């Protein structure tokens, strides 16, 4: 019955999307449908393919998403992939949708003893092994021959398609490096495929596999591991959707989770800017192939290294960028900037940014604990200093002149021998520098906080860079006003 409802829902959606032609505008191509002659299946299958926006202008290779139920869910996956790639949430990907001819036949496994398929399944079932051979022996090799593919493939299956994905995890798990299994029809064969997939993942026969279970019975395999020597498994819940409509929300959450460590890395205070690129090397070790580093990541690492006067790091990163992308106006501009800054003397007033590896202990910094507000304007700036395991956390809440508020936990630098607690605000975007706040307890119980830019000399006006503030300690939960 649930499959019948799904088919009806699909037809209603498709019908609702059809409308009268409006004008004679230019068509927008989001993908192409290709007739594919399958010897394994003995029929012609329609395959939809959507390429990344920049496919024709680069030489890059791209991960592949293979989407079952392609007549509907290919468009969903292609739209999500293209939108998230434009925001650097996902890497650009090739999306391949496999359209159905006999869905129940191809995606269901052979019924086992003790299981009776429901009447709506029809008389033709159990073709999963043949369909798997079609994917592995015909379709995927064709995609690899026809397009610039990276060695990362993700299978997306929903409902009976999710059942098929479980079957692949059991029978041929290395065929794909990622699986998105959404509300699978585990009732088929009384959960046999679910148990078999779980056993396969628990045995770690595919150590680099990334598997997202969406609205699936608890597997007991969810882990914070990122792959490499054992699978990365996540259990995701989507609420507020029907069985048919959850596909879009499920894909969005699952893809974001699966590829979250592919996102461009930001500089972390306490590290050299070159670490932005090293993160991709670590990712390559986890997924098993050299993940392309975006040009924007190279540029960030190079510029930040130059401004931090880490010239050798900048030079190595620039050479690596040119090997990947060739000579370009951006690379030439960065090379000139590097040469200029190398030749320039150290800017007057530059204080190098260094963060000791040892952070102050909770015992050492206990006298700073509490909720502090500015004496002259309690709402302008509040500071919370609290214990966290064997160290401390400093949380700032700063109100700007336009009324906006910036709040967050900030990098603790050190507690000096002179008793000054130092922490840093990431004030400079795109520069490996911090605005260091230096808190010193006064005899009258107040906290005097001064500011000092480190790692970069601010250019232009900026009186707030050297502001001095006086704070008083107030009980948490009480009004902060004077």
C-alpha positions as CSV (number, residue, x, y, z in Angstrom):
1,X,0.0,0.0,0.0
2,X,2.7,2.4,0.9
3,X,4.3,1.9,-2.6
4,X,0.9,2.6,-4.2
5,X,0.6,5.8,-2.3
6,X,4.0,6.9,-3.3
7,X,3.2,6.3,-7.0
8,X,0.0,8.3,-6.7
9,X,1.8,11.1,-4.9
10,X,4.5,11.2,-7.6
11,X,1.9,11.5,-10.4
12,X,0.1,14.3,-8.6
13,X,3.3,16.2,-8.1
14,X,4.3,15.8,-11.8
15,X,0.8,16.8,-13.0
16,X,0.8,19.9,-10.7
17,X,4.1,21.1,-12.1
18,X,2.8,21.1,-15.6
19,X,1.5,24.4,-16.8
20,X,0.8,26.5,-19.9
21,X,3.8,27.7,-21.9
22,X,4.7,31.3,-21.1
23,X,6.5,33.3,-23.8
24,X,9.4,32.2,-25.8
25,X,12.3,32.5,-23.3
26,X,15.6,30.7,-23.5
27,X,15.5,27.2,-22.0
28,X,17.7,26.5,-19.0
29,X,19.3,23.1,-19.2
30,X,19.7,21.3,-15.9
31,X,20.4,17.9,-17.2
32,X,20.0,15.5,-20.1
33,X,18.3,12.1,-20.4
34,X,20.2,9.5,-22.3
35,X,18.8,6.2,-23.7
36,X,21.0,3.4,-22.4
37,X,20.9,-0.1,-24.0
38,X,21.3,-2.7,-21.2
39,X,22.3,-6.2,-22.2
40,X,22.0,-7.3,-18.6
41,X,18.4,-6.1,-18.2
42,X,17.5,-6.7,-21.9
43,X,15.9,-3.3,-22.3
44,X,16.6,0.4,-22.9
45,X,16.8,2.4,-19.8
46,X,16.6,6.2,-19.5
47,X,19.4,7.7,-17.6
48,X,19.4,11.4,-16.6
49,X,22.7,13.2,-16.1
50,X,23.3,16.6,-14.6
51,X,26.8,18.1,-14.7
52,X,28.4,20.8,-12.4
53,X,28.1,24.3,-13.6
54,X,31.8,24.7,-14.3
55,X,32.2,21.2,-15.9
56,X,33.0,22.6,-19.4
57,X,35.5,25.1,-18.2
58,X,37.7,23.0,-16.0
59,X,39.7,19.8,-16.1
60,X,38.6,18.7,-12.6
61,X,37.1,15.3,-11.7
62,X,33.9,15.1,-9.8
63,X,32.2,12.7,-7.3
64,X,29.2,10.9,-8.7
65,X,25.7,10.7,-7.1
66,X,23.6,7.8,-8.5
67,X,20.0,8.4,-7.7
68,X,17.4,5.6,-7.8
69,X,13.8,6.6,-8.8
70,X,15.4,9.0,-11.2
71,X,12.1,10.1,-12.9
72,X,11.4,12.2,-9.7
73,X,14.4,12.2,-7.4
74,X,17.1,13.0,-9.9
75,X,15.8,16.6,-10.2
76,X,15.7,16.9,-6.4
77,X,19.3,15.6,-6.0
78,X,20.6,17.7,-8.9
79,X,19.1,20.9,-7.5
80,X,20.4,20.2,-4.0
81,X,23.9,19.4,-5.4
82,X,24.1,22.4,-7.6
83,X,22.8,24.9,-4.9
84,X,25.1,23.5,-2.2
85,X,28.1,23.5,-4.5
86,X,27.5,27.2,-5.2
87,X,27.7,27.8,-1.4
88,X,30.8,25.5,-0.9
89,X,28.6,23.3,1.3
90,X,29.2,20.3,-1.1
91,X,31.8,19.7,-3.7
92,X,30.5,20.0,-7.3
93,X,29.1,16.6,-8.4
94,X,27.9,14.7,-11.4
95,X,24.3,13.5,-10.6
96,X,23.0,10.4,-12.4
97,X,19.3,9.5,-12.2
98,X,18.2,6.0,-13.1
99,X,14.6,6.0,-14.3
100,X,12.3,3.0,-13.6
101,X,10.6,0.7,-16.0
102,X,9.5,-1.9,-13.4
103,X,10.4,-0.5,-10.0
104,X,9.3,-3.3,-7.8
105,X,11.0,-5.9,-10.0
106,X,14.4,-4.2,-10.1
107,X,14.7,-2.9,-6.6
108,X,13.3,-5.8,-4.6
109,X,15.3,-8.8,-3.5
110,X,14.2,-12.4,-3.9
111,X,11.4,-13.2,-1.4
112,X,12.6,-15.6,1.2
113,X,10.7,-18.5,2.9
114,X,8.3,-17.2,5.4
115,X,7.7,-13.8,3.7
116,X,4.8,-13.1,1.4
117,X,5.0,-10.0,-0.8
118,X,2.0,-7.7,-0.6
119,X,-0.5,-7.9,-3.5
120,X,0.5,-4.4,-4.8
121,X,4.0,-5.7,-5.4
122,X,2.7,-7.6,-8.3
123,X,4.0,-10.9,-9.7
124,X,7.4,-9.6,-10.8
125,X,9.9,-9.2,-7.9
126,X,13.3,-10.2,-6.9
127,X,15.4,-8.6,-9.6
128,X,17.8,-6.8,-7.3
129,X,20.9,-8.9,-8.2
130,X,20.4,-8.4,-11.9
131,X,19.8,-4.7,-11.4
132,X,23.0,-4.6,-9.3
133,X,24.9,-6.2,-12.1
134,X,23.5,-3.6,-14.5
135,X,24.8,-0.8,-12.3
136,X,28.2,-2.3,-11.6
137,X,29.0,-3.9,-15.0
138,X,27.3,-1.5,-17.4
139,X,26.2,1.9,-16.1
140,X,29.0,2.9,-13.8
141,X,31.7,2.0,-16.3
142,X,29.8,4.0,-18.9
143,X,29.7,7.0,-16.6
144,X,33.4,6.7,-15.9
145,X,34.2,6.5,-19.6
146,X,32.0,9.4,-20.6
147,X,32.7,11.9,-17.8
148,X,35.5,13.1,-15.6
149,X,34.7,11.2,-12.5
150,X,36.5,11.1,-9.2
151,X,36.8,7.8,-7.3
152,X,33.9,8.6,-5.0
153,X,30.4,7.4,-5.8
154,X,27.3,7.8,-3.7
155,X,24.1,5.7,-4.1
156,X,20.8,7.4,-3.0
157,X,17.9,5.1,-2.4
158,X,14.5,5.9,-0.9
159,X,11.8,3.4,0.2
160,X,12.2,0.3,-1.9
161,X,15.2,2.0,-3.4
162,X,16.5,2.2,0.2
163,X,16.0,-1.6,0.5
164,X,18.1,-2.0,-2.7
165,X,20.9,0.2,-1.1
166,X,20.9,-2.1,1.9
167,X,21.3,-5.0,-0.4
168,X,24.3,-3.4,-2.2
169,X,25.9,-2.7,1.2
170,X,25.6,-6.4,1.9
171,X,26.5,-7.9,-1.5
172,X,28.9,-5.5,-3.1
173,X,29.7,-2.7,-0.6
174,X,32.8,-1.5,-2.4
175,X,30.8,-0.6,-5.5
176,X,30.0,2.8,-3.9
177,X,32.0,4.8,-1.4
178,X,28.9,6.4,0.0
179,X,25.3,5.4,0.7
180,X,22.2,7.5,1.5
181,X,19.5,5.1,2.7
182,X,16.2,6.9,3.3
183,X,13.2,5.2,5.0
184,X,14.1,1.8,3.4
185,X,11.4,-0.8,3.0
186,X,12.9,-3.0,5.7
187,X,9.6,-4.9,6.1
188,X,10.6,-6.7,2.9
189,X,11.9,-10.2,3.8
190,X,11.2,-9.5,7.5
191,X,14.2,-7.1,7.8
192,X,16.7,-9.6,6.3
193,X,18.5,-7.0,4.2
194,X,18.7,-4.6,7.2
195,X,20.4,-7.2,9.3
196,X,22.8,-8.2,6.5
197,X,23.8,-4.6,5.8
198,X,24.4,-4.0,9.5
199,X,26.6,-7.1,9.7
200,X,28.6,-5.9,6.7
201,X,29.2,-2.5,8.2
202,X,30.1,-3.8,11.6
203,X,32.7,-6.1,10.0
204,X,34.4,-3.0,8.5
205,X,34.9,-4.7,5.1
206,X,34.6,-1.3,3.5
207,X,36.6,1.0,5.8
208,X,36.2,4.2,3.8
209,X,32.4,3.8,3.3
210,X,30.2,6.8,4.3
211,X,26.7,5.6,5.1
212,X,23.8,7.9,6.0
213,X,20.7,6.2,7.4
214,X,17.7,8.6,7.3
215,X,14.6,7.6,9.3
216,X,15.8,4.1,9.6
217,X,15.5,1.6,12.5
218,X,18.3,2.2,15.0
219,X,21.4,0.4,13.7
220,X,23.6,0.8,16.7
221,X,26.5,1.8,14.4
222,X,26.3,5.6,14.6
223,X,29.7,7.0,15.2
224,X,31.7,10.2,15.2
225,X,34.4,8.5,13.1
226,X,35.2,10.1,9.8
227,X,36.2,7.0,7.9
228,X,39.6,5.8,6.9
229,X,40.1,2.6,8.8
230,X,36.4,1.9,9.4
231,X,33.1,3.1,8.0
232,X,31.6,6.5,8.8
233,X,28.0,5.8,9.8
234,X,25.4,8.4,10.8
235,X,21.8,8.0,11.8
236,X,19.7,11.1,10.8
237,X,16.1,11.9,11.6
238,X,13.8,14.0,9.4
239,X,10.5,15.1,11.1
240,X,7.4,16.7,9.8
241,X,7.4,15.0,6.3
242,X,5.4,12.2,4.7
243,X,7.1,9.1,3.4
244,X,6.9,10.6,-0.1
245,X,7.9,14.2,0.7
246,X,10.8,13.4,3.0
247,X,13.2,12.7,0.1
248,X,14.2,16.3,-0.3
249,X,14.8,17.0,3.3
250,X,16.5,13.7,3.8
251,X,18.9,14.2,0.9
252,X,19.8,17.7,2.1
253,X,20.7,16.6,5.6
254,X,22.4,13.4,4.5
255,X,24.6,15.1,1.8
256,X,25.6,17.9,4.2
257,X,26.6,15.4,6.8
258,X,28.4,13.1,4.4
259,X,30.5,15.9,2.9
260,X,30.8,18.2,5.9
261,X,34.6,17.7,6.0
262,X,34.9,18.6,2.3
263,X,33.9,22.2,3.1
264,X,36.6,24.9,2.7
265,X,38.6,25.1,5.9
266,X,38.9,28.3,7.9
267,X,41.9,29.4,9.7
268,X,41.9,28.4,13.4
269,X,43.7,30.7,15.8
270,X,46.8,28.9,17.2
271,X,47.6,27.3,13.8
272,X,49.7,28.5,10.9
273,X,47.6,29.4,7.8
274,X,49.2,26.6,5.9
275,X,47.1,24.2,8.0
276,X,44.1,25.2,5.8
277,X,45.7,23.1,3.0
278,X,46.9,20.3,5.3
279,X,43.3,19.6,6.2
280,X,42.7,18.5,2.6
281,X,45.6,16.1,2.8
282,X,44.0,14.6,5.9
283,X,40.7,14.3,4.0
284,X,42.4,12.5,1.1
285,X,43.7,9.9,3.5
286,X,40.2,9.3,4.8
287,X,38.4,9.0,1.5
288,X,41.2,7.3,-0.5
289,X,41.9,9.8,-3.2
290,X,43.4,13.2,-3.6
291,X,40.5,15.6,-3.1
292,X,40.9,18.7,-5.2
293,X,41.7,21.8,-3.2
294,X,39.6,24.8,-4.3
295,X,41.4,27.8,-5.6
296,X,39.8,29.9,-2.9
297,X,41.4,27.7,-0.2
298,X,44.8,28.2,-1.8
299,X,44.3,31.9,-2.0
300,X,43.3,32.2,1.6
301,X,46.3,30.1,2.8
302,X,48.7,32.1,0.7
303,X,47.4,35.6,1.6
304,X,47.2,34.8,5.3
305,X,50.7,33.3,5.2
306,X,52.1,36.4,3.5
307,X,50.4,38.8,6.1
308,X,51.6,36.6,8.9
309,X,55.1,36.8,7.4
310,X,55.3,33.0,6.9
311,X,56.9,33.6,3.5
312,X,58.2,30.1,3.0
313,X,54.8,28.6,3.6
314,X,53.3,31.1,1.2
315,X,55.8,30.2,-1.5
316,X,55.2,26.4,-1.2
317,X,51.4,26.9,-1.3
318,X,51.7,29.1,-4.3
319,X,53.8,26.6,-6.2
320,X,51.2,23.9,-5.3
321,X,48.4,26.1,-6.5
322,X,50.2,26.7,-9.9
323,X,50.7,23.0,-10.3
324,X,47.0,22.4,-9.8
325,X,45.6,25.4,-11.8
326,X,48.4,26.6,-13.9
327,X,49.5,30.2,-14.3
328,X,46.7,32.6,-13.8
329,X,46.2,36.4,-13.1
330,X,45.4,35.5,-9.4
331,X,48.6,33.5,-9.1
332,X,50.7,36.3,-10.6
333,X,49.1,38.8,-8.3
334,X,49.8,36.6,-5.3
335,X,53.4,36.1,-6.4
336,X,53.9,39.8,-6.7
337,X,52.4,40.4,-3.3
338,X,54.8,37.8,-1.8
339,X,57.8,39.5,-3.4
340,X,56.7,42.9,-2.2
341,X,56.1,41.8,1.4
342,X,59.4,39.8,1.5
343,X,61.3,42.9,0.5
344,X,59.4,45.2,2.9
345,X,60.7,45.7,6.4
346,X,58.8,44.4,9.4
347,X,55.9,46.9,9.9
348,X,56.4,49.1,12.9
349,X,54.4,47.9,15.9
350,X,53.9,44.4,14.6
351,X,53.5,41.9,17.5
352,X,53.8,38.3,16.2
353,X,50.8,36.1,17.1
354,X,51.9,33.1,19.2
355,X,49.7,30.9,21.2
356,X,51.4,28.6,23.8
357,X,50.4,25.0,23.6
358,X,49.6,24.9,27.3
359,X,46.4,26.7,28.2
360,X,45.8,28.1,31.7
361,X,44.3,25.6,34.1
362,X,41.0,26.1,35.8
363,X,42.8,26.3,39.1
364,X,45.2,29.0,37.9
365,X,42.4,31.2,36.4
366,X,39.8,30.6,39.1
367,X,40.1,34.2,40.3
368,X,38.7,35.4,36.9
369,X,35.6,33.2,37.0
370,X,32.3,35.0,36.7
371,X,30.0,37.1,34.6
372,X,31.6,40.5,33.9
373,X,29.9,43.6,32.4
374,X,31.2,47.0,31.5
375,X,30.9,49.5,34.3
376,X,29.8,52.4,32.0
377,X,27.5,50.4,29.7
378,X,26.6,46.9,30.9
379,X,25.0,46.0,27.5
380,X,28.0,47.0,25.4
381,X,30.2,44.1,26.3
382,X,29.8,41.2,28.6
383,X,32.5,38.5,29.4
384,X,31.9,35.1,30.9
385,X,34.9,33.1,32.2
386,X,34.1,29.5,33.2
387,X,35.8,26.2,33.8
388,X,35.9,23.6,31.1
389,X,37.5,20.3,32.0
390,X,41.0,21.2,33.1
391,X,41.1,24.5,31.3
392,X,38.8,27.6,30.8
393,X,36.5,29.1,28.3
394,X,36.1,32.8,27.7
395,X,32.8,33.9,26.1
396,X,32.3,37.5,24.8
397,X,29.1,39.2,23.9
398,X,29.8,42.6,22.1
399,X,27.2,45.1,20.9
400,X,28.1,47.2,17.9
401,X,27.0,50.7,17.2
402,X,24.3,49.5,14.8
403,X,22.8,47.3,17.5
404,X,24.0,44.0,16.2
405,X,25.6,41.6,18.7
406,X,28.6,39.3,18.1
407,X,28.8,36.5,20.7
408,X,31.0,33.4,21.0
409,X,33.7,31.5,22.8
410,X,37.0,32.9,21.9
411,X,40.6,31.6,21.8
412,X,42.3,31.6,25.2
413,X,45.9,32.5,24.7
414,X,47.6,32.4,28.1
415,X,47.7,33.5,31.7
416,X,50.9,35.5,32.0
417,X,53.4,35.3,34.9
418,X,52.2,38.8,35.7
419,X,48.7,37.6,36.2
420,X,47.2,38.9,33.0
421,X,44.5,36.7,31.3
422,X,44.7,37.0,27.5
423,X,42.2,35.8,25.0
424,X,41.7,36.7,21.3
425,X,38.8,38.0,19.1
426,X,39.0,37.0,15.4
427,X,38.6,40.7,14.4
428,X,40.5,40.5,11.2
429,X,38.7,38.5,8.5
430,X,41.1,36.8,6.1
431,X,44.2,37.6,8.2
432,X,45.9,35.2,10.6
433,X,45.7,37.7,13.4
434,X,43.7,38.3,16.6
435,X,42.6,41.3,18.6
436,X,44.0,40.2,21.9
437,X,42.1,41.2,25.1
438,X,44.2,41.5,28.2
439,X,42.3,41.2,31.5
440,X,44.0,42.4,34.7
441,X,42.2,42.3,38.1
442,X,42.3,45.6,40.0
443,X,42.6,46.1,43.8
444,X,39.0,47.3,43.9
445,X,37.7,44.1,42.4
446,X,37.1,45.4,38.9
447,X,38.6,43.9,35.7
448,X,40.6,46.2,33.4
449,X,40.7,45.0,29.8
450,X,43.0,46.5,27.2
451,X,43.3,45.5,23.5
452,X,46.3,44.8,21.4
453,X,46.4,43.7,17.7
454,X,48.7,40.8,17.1
455,X,49.9,39.2,13.9
456,X,49.0,42.3,11.8
457,X,49.2,46.0,12.1
458,X,45.7,47.5,11.4
459,X,45.6,50.1,8.7
460,X,43.4,53.2,8.8
461,X,41.3,54.5,11.6
462,X,40.3,52.1,14.4
463,X,40.2,53.5,17.8
464,X,38.4,50.4,19.1
465,X,41.6,48.5,18.4
466,X,43.3,50.0,21.5
467,X,40.2,50.5,23.7
468,X,40.4,50.2,27.5
469,X,37.4,48.8,29.3
470,X,36.6,48.4,33.0
471,X,34.3,45.6,34.0
472,X,32.5,44.6,37.2
473,X,31.5,41.1,38.3
474,X,27.7,40.6,38.6
475,X,25.8,37.4,39.5
476,X,24.6,35.4,36.5
477,X,20.9,35.6,35.8
478,X,20.5,39.1,37.3
479,X,19.8,42.2,35.2
480,X,23.1,43.6,33.9
481,X,22.0,47.2,33.9
482,X,23.8,49.7,36.2
